[in-house]
Amino acid sequence: MDDVIISSRITEDLKKISPFIDYPSFTRIINKLTDYAEILTEGKLASLINFNYRLNASQANMVIDLLIDIQALSRIFGIAQKGKRDLDVEYISNIFSDVNNPASTSSYISLRNVIENRLSHQVQQYNMNMSKSNTTMSIPVNELHGHVKTFKDLMSSNITISHKARHGFIAASLHDAYLTILNRFDWWDDKTYIKFFFNEDSSSKKNLNIITRETRLTLFEIDDNIKKVTEFFQNIYLFKTKPKTVEQDFDSSGNDQDIKPAKREGHNINFSDKLLVTPFGIQYGQKIDEIIESIFNGDKIKDIQVMNSEEIRRMTSTLYQVYKALPGSLGMQQNLKMSIDMVYYLLGQDYGIKRFTEEYIYSDRKIPFVRFFPEVKDDVEEFLTRLFIIFFEDIFSPIFRIIRSLDMKQYACAFIIKRIYLIKGEEMPVFGYFLIKAIARHGKIKVT
């Protein structure tokens, strides 16, 4: 805990919750909140966080505070039920599976519609409480600043907070949540936003949330924060569960399998990647790096390039027919070598999927291929991904014969992806990204 994780405040949050929240439980919480398409009540959110009933109310609230601080959740308010003086609290999840194009997910569209509907109602309520003649007039953001200050000043006192201040505070919370979901750098030009709010803030203040006065993050930045926090719990989890003596597998003949974790005694190694000094990295890092080097810099890619175009076309046609008839058969023994050779061939090419499809799968098309390709693109990508998964499972089988835990398998996949990026860098071949995609699918990792 000597390093600052994102900020000193979030580091303090992590210190508080790390005694009772571990990597698997935090990952499960994030998975439950990903693409959550509805507004969350306090009770529902508490049940998602305290899914195994191990936490008390205080501990669950600490987790919520962390998620609020990294802006994975937005807190919004509404008028409380009759007989209560304070406001009701609800939450919006800002965690989406596709942060680069969130509008492609139905959950994002649904959630944005819910917030916009609530804003339409709140604009009317606000203007009515402010005694304005036009109830559809957009709310000046400068007014909201004053209402938020008034609300916060009176919140700790015994004085009843006026309806004006309460509705101003509610509108301010919806404003902050909506701009996070809107996820635009030029949000002030958004027609829907202008319908709800009139913003005259200076450019230096425009990107600050009204209620917290914190800098508003994009969905991509929020996703990056989640990854940093997850990695923090992951590192703690690995140190708490240091690898025990490796269980050796035996084949049917009783012989030991061909891999043991690489020993590091006597080696003076300069680690440039922090993952290599984790218990997992120390035990398996060298072997993983050797396999990656053998894939991209070994002789296999060079050897397969001597095959002529007709041989590659026949091999591709055979594998594609197997995929169309029974995809699961691609990994059978009679197809395994062809699948691996096919991947090595692709890793040596500098062209993309379109040219590959036109030359080796649909080479006899009579119509212009540029019109035909969009119809088959997804199918061909799935075919190639399956080939790369088979390749990955075979080439990295020495590692996964040892690793048994599902969590450790997922961590191993993430470790391998990072090492590929670090080792290959900008030299990554075009089809190398299919290998990344295949590893991520094998490890059930969401990649952007």
C-alpha positions in Angstrom: 0.0 0.0 0.0 3.0 2.3 -0.4 2.0 3.3 -3.9 -0.8 5.7 -4.6 -3.6 4.0 -6.6 -5.2 6.7 -8.8 -5.3 9.2 -6.0 -4.6 9.5 -2.3 -8.4 9.4 -1.5 -9.0 6.2 -3.5 -5.9 4.7 -1.9 -7.4 5.4 1.5 -10.7 3.8 0.3 -8.7 0.7 -0.7 -7.0 0.5 2.6 -10.3 0.4 4.3 -12.0 -2.3 2.2 -9.1 -4.6 1.4 -9.4 -6.5 4.7 -12.9 -7.8 3.6 -13.0 -7.4 -0.2 -10.7 -9.6 -2.3 -10.1 -10.0 -6.1 -12.8 -12.6 -6.8 -15.5 -10.7 -4.9 -14.6 -7.3 -6.4 -14.5 -8.8 -9.9 -18.0 -10.3 -9.3 -19.3 -7.0 -8.1 -18.0 -5.2 -11.3 -19.4 -8.0 -13.5 -22.8 -7.5 -11.9 -22.7 -3.8 -12.5 -21.5 -4.0 -16.1 -24.2 -3.0 -18.6 -26.8 -2.6 -15.8 -29.6 -0.9 -17.7 -31.7 0.4 -14.8 -31.5 2.9 -12.0 -30.4 1.1 -8.8 -32.1 1.6 -5.5 -29.9 1.6 -2.4 -31.3 -1.8 -1.4 -30.7 -3.4 -4.8 -27.1 -2.0 -5.0 -26.4 -3.3 -1.5 -27.6 -6.8 -2.5 -25.4 -6.8 -5.5 -22.3 -5.8 -3.4 -23.2 -8.0 -0.4 -24.0 -11.0 -2.7 -22.8 -13.6 -0.2 -24.1 -11.8 3.0 -20.6 -11.5 4.5 -20.6 -7.7 4.8 -22.3 -5.5 7.3 -24.0 -2.3 6.3 -20.9 -0.2 7.1 -18.6 -2.4 4.9 -21.1 -2.4 2.0 -21.2 1.4 2.2 -17.4 1.6 2.1 -17.5 -0.4 -1.2 -20.1 2.0 -2.6 -18.0 5.0 -1.6 -15.1 3.5 -3.5 -17.2 3.0 -6.6 -18.5 6.6 -6.3 -15.0 8.0 -5.9 -13.8 6.3 -9.1 -17.0 7.4 -10.8 -18.1 3.8 -11.6 -21.4 4.8 -10.0 -23.3 8.1 -10.1 -25.4 9.1 -7.2 -28.8 10.7 -8.0 -31.5 12.0 -5.7 -35.3 12.2 -5.6 -37.9 13.6 -3.3 -38.3 11.2 -0.3 -41.5 9.4 0.5 -44.1 11.3 2.4 -43.2 11.9 6.0 -39.5 12.0 5.4 -37.4 15.2 5.4 -34.4 14.0 3.5 -34.0 12.9 -0.1 -34.1 9.4 -1.5 -30.8 8.1 -3.0 -30.4 6.0 -6.1 -27.5 5.0 -8.3 -26.5 4.7 -12.0 -23.8 2.3 -13.1 -21.2 3.9 -15.5 -19.6 0.5 -16.3 -20.1 -0.7 -19.8 -18.6 -3.6 -21.7 -17.8 -1.4 -24.8 -16.4 1.9 -23.6 -15.2 2.9 -27.0 -18.6 2.7 -28.5 -21.1 2.4 -25.6 -24.1 3.5 -27.8 -23.8 0.0 -29.5 -25.0 -1.7 -26.3 -28.7 -1.8 -25.6 -28.1 -1.2 -21.8 -26.5 2.2 -22.6 -29.4 3.3 -24.8 -31.9 2.1 -22.2 -30.2 3.8 -19.3 -29.8 7.1 -21.2 -33.5 7.0 -22.1 -34.4 6.5 -18.4 -32.3 9.5 -17.3 -33.7 11.7 -20.0 -37.3 10.8 -19.0 -36.5 11.6 -15.4 -34.9 14.9 -16.5 -38.0 15.9 -18.5 -40.0 15.5 -15.3 -37.5 17.2 -13.1 -37.2 20.3 -15.3 -41.0 20.8 -14.9 -40.9 20.2 -11.2 -37.9 22.6 -10.8 -39.6 25.4 -12.8 -42.9 25.0 -10.9 -41.1 25.2 -7.5 -39.2 28.3 -8.8 -42.5 29.9 -9.8 -41.5 30.2 -13.4 -44.2 30.8 -15.9 -42.6 28.4 -18.5 -42.3 25.0 -17.0 -40.3 23.6 -20.0 -37.6 26.3 -19.8 -34.1 24.8 -19.5 -32.5 25.1 -16.0 -29.6 27.6 -15.7 -26.6 25.7 -14.2 -25.5 28.9 -12.3 -28.8 28.6 -10.3 -28.0 24.9 -9.5 -24.6 26.0 -7.9 -26.5 28.2 -5.5 -29.0 25.5 -4.6 -26.3 22.9 -4.0 -24.5 25.3 -1.7 -27.6 26.0 0.3 -28.6 22.4 0.5 -25.1 21.4 1.8 -25.1 24.2 4.4 -28.5 23.3 5.8 -28.1 19.5 5.5 -26.4 19.1 8.9 -28.7 21.5 10.7 -32.2 21.1 12.1 -33.6 23.6 9.7 -36.1 22.2 7.2 -34.6 22.5 3.7 -36.8 24.4 1.3 -38.4 22.7 -1.8 -36.4 25.1 -4.0 -33.0 23.9 -2.6 -34.1 20.2 -2.7 -35.3 20.3 -6.3 -32.1 22.2 -7.2 -30.0 19.6 -5.6 -31.9 16.8 -7.4 -31.5 18.5 -10.8 -27.8 19.0 -10.1 -27.3 15.3 -9.4 -29.2 14.4 -12.6 -27.0 16.9 -14.5 -23.8 15.2 -13.3 -25.0 11.7 -14.0 -26.4 12.6 -17.4 -23.1 14.2 -18.6 -21.2 11.2 -17.6 -23.5 8.9 -19.6 -23.5 11.4 -22.5 -19.7 10.8 -22.7 -19.0 13.7 -25.1 -16.3 16.3 -25.2 -18.7 18.8 -26.8 -21.7 18.0 -24.7 -22.8 21.7 -24.6 -23.7 21.3 -28.2 -25.9 18.3 -27.6 -29.5 19.2 -28.5 -31.0 17.1 -25.7 -28.7 18.6 -23.1 -29.6 22.1 -24.2 -33.3 21.2 -23.8 -32.6 20.5 -20.1 -29.9 22.9 -19.0 -28.5 26.3 -19.9 -24.7 26.4 -19.0 -22.8 29.6 -18.8 -19.8 28.2 -16.8 -16.3 29.2 -17.8 -14.4 26.5 -19.8 -12.3 25.7 -16.7 -15.4 24.8 -14.7 -17.4 23.1 -17.3 -15.8 19.7 -16.7 -16.4 19.8 -13.0 -19.4 18.0 -11.5 -21.8 20.4 -9.8 -22.2 18.5 -6.6 -18.7 17.0 -5.9 -16.7 19.6 -7.8 -14.5 16.7 -9.0 -13.4 16.5 -12.6 -15.9 14.5 -14.6 -14.4 11.4 -16.2 -15.2 9.9 -19.6 -16.5 6.3 -19.6 -13.0 5.2 -21.0 -11.3 6.9 -18.0 -13.7 5.3 -15.6 -13.0 1.9 -17.2 -9.3 2.6 -16.7 -9.9 3.3 -13.0 -11.7 0.1 -12.6 -8.9 -1.8 -14.2 -6.3 -0.2 -11.9 -8.4 -1.0 -8.8 -9.0 -4.6 -10.0 -5.2 -5.0 -10.6 -4.6 -3.8 -7.0 -6.9 -6.5 -5.6 -5.4 -9.0 -8.1 -1.9 -8.4 -6.8 -3.0 -8.7 -3.2 -4.8 -11.9 -4.0 -1.7 -13.4 -5.7 0.5 -12.6 -2.7 -2.1 -14.1 -0.3 -2.3 -17.2 -2.4 1.4 -17.9 -3.2 1.7 -20.8 -5.5 2.2 -24.1 -3.6 4.3 -27.0 -4.8 3.3 -27.6 -8.4 1.1 -30.7 -8.9 2.6 -32.7 -11.7 0.4 -34.3 -14.3 1.0 -37.8 -15.6 0.1 -39.2 -18.9 -1.4 -42.7 -19.4 2.1 -44.3 -19.6 3.0 -42.9 -16.2 5.6 -40.5 -17.5 6.0 -36.9 -16.2 4.7 -34.2 -18.4 7.3 -32.1 -20.2 7.1 -28.9 -18.2 8.0 -27.7 -14.8 8.0 -24.1 -13.6 11.3 -22.4 -14.5 13.7 -22.0 -11.6 15.3 -18.6 -11.1 18.1 -19.5 -8.8 21.4 -18.0 -9.8 19.9 -15.7 -12.5 20.4 -12.0 -12.3 17.3 -10.7 -14.0 16.4 -7.1 -14.7 12.6 -6.9 -14.4 11.0 -4.2 -16.6 7.4 -5.4 -16.0 5.9 -5.4 -12.5 3.9 -8.5 -13.3 7.2 -10.4 -13.5 7.9 -9.9 -9.9 4.6 -11.3 -8.7 4.6 -14.9 -7.5 2.9 -15.9 -10.8 5.5 -14.0 -12.9 8.4 -15.4 -11.0 7.1 -19.0 -11.5 5.8 -18.9 -15.0 6.9 -15.6 -16.6 10.1 -17.0 -18.2 8.4 -20.0 -19.8 5.5 -17.7 -21.1 8.1 -15.4 -22.7 9.9 -18.3 -24.3 6.6 -19.5 -25.8 5.8 -16.0 -27.1 9.3 -15.7 -28.6 8.9 -19.2 -30.3 5.6 -18.1 -31.8 6.7 -14.8 -33.4 10.4 -15.2 -33.8 10.8 -19.0 -34.3 11.2 -20.9 -37.6 7.5 -22.1 -37.7 6.3 -18.9 -39.5 9.2 -19.0 -42.0 8.7 -22.7 -42.7 5.0 -22.4 -43.5 5.5 -19.5 -45.9 7.1 -21.9 -48.4 3.7 -23.4 -49.1 2.2 -22.0 -52.4 -1.1 -20.2 -52.7 -2.9 -23.3 -54.0 -1.8 -25.4 -50.9 -3.0 -22.6 -48.6 -6.3 -22.3 -50.4 -6.9 -26.1 -50.1 -6.1 -26.1 -46.4 -8.3 -23.0 -45.8 -11.2 -24.5 -47.8 -11.0 -27.8 -45.8 -10.9 -26.1 -42.4 -13.7 -23.7 -43.4 -15.9 -26.5 -44.5 -15.3 -28.3 -41.2 -16.2 -25.0 -39.4 -19.4 -24.6 -41.3 -20.5 -28.2 -40.7 -19.3 -28.8 -37.2 -17.2 -26.0 -35.6 -16.2 -28.2 -32.6 -14.4 -30.6 -35.0 -11.7 -28.0 -35.8 -9.7 -29.0 -32.7 -9.9 -32.8 -33.5 -6.6 -34.6 -34.1 -7.1 -34.8 -37.9 -7.6 -31.0 -38.1 -5.3 -29.8 -35.4 -2.1 -29.7 -37.4 -3.8 -27.8 -40.2 -5.4 -25.3 -37.8 -2.0 -24.6 -36.2 -0.2 -24.3 -39.6 -3.0 -22.0 -40.8 -2.4 -19.7 -37.8 1.4 -19.7 -38.3 0.8 -18.8 -42.0 -1.5 -15.9 -41.0 0.9 -14.5 -38.4 3.5 -14.1 -41.2 1.2 -12.0 -43.4 0.9 -8.3 -43.6 -2.5 -8.1 -45.1 -5.9 -8.1 -43.4 -9.0 -10.3 -43.2 -10.6 -8.8 -46.4 -7.8 -9.9 -48.6 -7.6 -13.3 -46.9 -11.3 -13.9 -47.4 -11.2 -12.9 -51.1 -8.1 -14.9 -52.0 -8.6 -18.1 -49.9 -12.3 -18.6 -49.0 -14.5 -16.9 -51.6 -12.1 -16.7 -54.5 -14.8 -17.6 -57.1 -17.3 -14.7 -56.5 -18.7 -13.1 -59.6 -20.0 -9.9 -57.9 -17.6 -7.2 -56.7 -16.1 -8.4 -53.4 -16.5 -5.0 -51.7 -20.2 -5.5 -51.8 -20.1 -9.1 -50.7 -17.6 -8.9 -47.9 -19.8 -7.2 -45.3 -22.2 -10.2 -45.5 -19.6 -12.7 -44.5 -17.1 -10.6 -42.4 -18.5 -11.7 -39.0 -18.6 -15.3 -40.0 -15.0 -15.3 -41.2 -13.9 -13.5 -38.1 -15.5 -16.1 -35.9 -13.8 -18.9 -38.0 -10.4 -17.3 -37.6 -11.0 -16.6 -33.9 -11.7 -20.3 -33.4 -8.5 -21.3 -35.2 -6.5 -19.0 -33.0 -8.2 -20.4 -29.8 -7.2 -23.9 -30.9 -3.7 -22.6 -31.6 -3.4 -20.9 -28.2 -4.7 -23.9 -26.3 -2.2 -26.2 -27.9 0.9 -23.9 -27.8 0.3 -22.8 -24.2 -0.8 -26.3 -23.0 2.4 -26.7 -21.0 1.3 -23.8 -18.8 -2.3 -24.8 -18.5 -1.5 -28.4 -17.6 -0.2 -27.0 -14.3 -2.6 -24.2 -13.6 -5.9 -25.6 -12.4 -7.8 -22.7 -10.7 -10.3 -20.9 -12.9 -9.2 -17.5 -11.4 -5.6 -18.3 -12.0 -6.3 -19.3 -15.6 -8.0 -16.0 -16.2 -5.1 -14.2 -14.6 -2.7 -16.2 -16.8 -4.5 -15.2 -19.9 -4.3 -11.5 -18.9 -0.6 -11.9 -18.1 0.0 -13.5 -21.5 -1.8 -10.7 -23.4 0.2 -8.1 -21.6 3.5 -9.9 -22.3 2.6 -10.2 -26.0 2.0 -6.5 -26.2 5.2 -5.7 -24.4 7.4 -8.1 -26.3 6.0 -7.4 -29.8 4.9 -3.7 -29.4 4.5 -2.0 -32.7 5.8 -5.0 -34.5 2.6 -6.9 -33.9 1.5 -8.6 -37.1 -2.0 -7.8 -38.5 -3.4 -11.2 -37.5 -1.6 -11.0 -34.1 -4.7 -9.2 -32.8 -6.8 -12.3 -33.5 -4.5 -14.1 -31.1 -5.1 -11.4 -28.5 -8.9 -11.8 -29.1 -8.7 -15.6 -28.8 -6.7 -15.5 -25.5 -9.2 -13.0 -24.1 -12.2 -15.2 -25.1 -10.5 -18.3 -23.6 -9.9 -16.4 -20.4 -13.3 -14.8 -20.4 -11.7 -11.3 -20.4 -13.4 -8.3 -21.7 -11.1 -6.3 -24.1 -11.6 -2.9 -25.6 
